[in-house]
Amino acid sequence: MTGHRPPAEDTTTDVIRWAAFSCVLVPVVLLWYGTSLAGATGTALGLAAVTAVCRILLRQSERVAAGLAREERAPRRGRHHRGGTGARRGGRHTGGNTPVG
């Protein structure tokens, strides 16, 4: 092996390879069983189009998942993600000089 790929990438690559294999195999089988060349070609083009769209969607979902994983690992800073000590909203405040009435 030349390098280690994440399991999601392996799965996506395998799915795309099987889909490409099917784009070739299905028209051959259709021709074997007597379907016209035009019908087999139309089927091959349709399968290729579906495979291309699925590949795009799979790659996009991988990028989104990688971005979410990066976000989870990054330290949270900013207005709504303050760390450290201090008063927090909704917490119980002890002490103070204001009378309760």
C-alpha atoms as one frame of an Amber mdcrd trajectory, in Angstrom:
protein
   0.000   0.000   0.000   1.188   3.490  -0.775  -0.718   5.221   2.011  -3.469
   4.844   4.543  -6.869   6.219   3.620  -9.722   6.832   6.031 -12.428   4.102
   6.040 -15.040   6.477   4.588 -12.818   7.208   1.595 -12.217   3.475   1.062
 -15.950   2.842   1.117 -16.676   5.680  -1.296 -13.966   4.528  -3.685 -15.312
   0.972  -3.581 -18.854   2.159  -4.299 -17.671   4.227  -7.263 -15.626   1.326
  -8.646 -18.587  -1.047  -8.449 -20.830   1.530 -10.082 -18.356   2.020 -12.934
 -18.107  -1.745 -13.334 -21.906  -1.921 -13.546 -21.934   0.807 -16.204 -19.924
  -1.567 -18.388 -21.405  -4.895 -17.334 -25.127  -4.088 -17.611 -25.048  -3.011
 -21.281 -22.946  -6.075 -22.184 -25.500  -8.351 -20.525 -28.331  -6.496 -22.255
 -26.640  -6.997 -25.622 -26.047 -10.675 -24.795 -29.765 -11.136 -24.201 -30.752
  -9.456 -27.457 -31.430  -5.836 -26.541 -30.718  -3.363 -29.322 -27.423  -1.489
 -29.392 -29.296   1.794 -28.963 -31.084   0.471 -25.872 -27.861  -0.811 -24.332
 -26.095   2.487 -25.105 -28.934   4.494 -23.555 -28.780   2.311 -20.454 -25.007
   2.777 -20.220 -25.342   6.550 -20.490 -28.089   6.632 -17.869 -26.039   4.540
 -15.454 -22.983   6.713 -16.081 -24.995   9.859 -15.311 -26.384   8.408 -12.077
 -22.893   7.231 -11.091 -21.420  10.684 -11.715 -24.078  12.410  -9.596 -23.654
   9.880  -6.782 -19.879  10.365  -6.867 -20.282  14.136  -6.570 -22.706  13.768
  -3.654 -20.476  11.254  -1.856 -17.404  13.471  -2.189 -19.372  16.488  -0.976
 -20.612  14.588   2.075 -17.023  13.508   2.820 -15.894  17.148   2.745 -18.725
  18.204   5.050 -17.963  15.361   7.473 -14.261  16.262   7.470 -15.145  19.900
   8.185 -17.370  18.899  11.097 -14.644  16.658  12.503 -12.150  19.534  12.251
 -14.616  21.833  14.020 -15.040  19.392  16.893 -11.281  19.151  17.425 -10.688
  22.917  17.273 -10.742  24.870  20.538 -13.914  26.902  20.922 -13.396  30.600
  21.231 -15.444  33.671  20.686 -18.513  35.277  22.087 -20.610  32.183  22.736
 -17.856  29.735  23.606 -15.959  31.350  26.436 -13.827  29.177  28.589 -12.450
  29.775  32.028 -14.119  30.977  35.218 -16.703  33.618  35.920 -20.436  34.009
  36.257 -22.511  31.894  33.943 -26.038  32.461  32.760 -28.722  30.623  34.642
 -26.424  29.711  37.487 -27.113  30.277  41.144 -25.546  33.464  42.469 -24.435
  33.407  46.067 -23.600  36.339  48.230 -24.264  39.839  47.041 -25.863  42.755
  48.838 -29.230  42.897  47.071 -32.197  42.074  49.339 -34.570  39.423  48.081
 -38.147  40.586  48.180
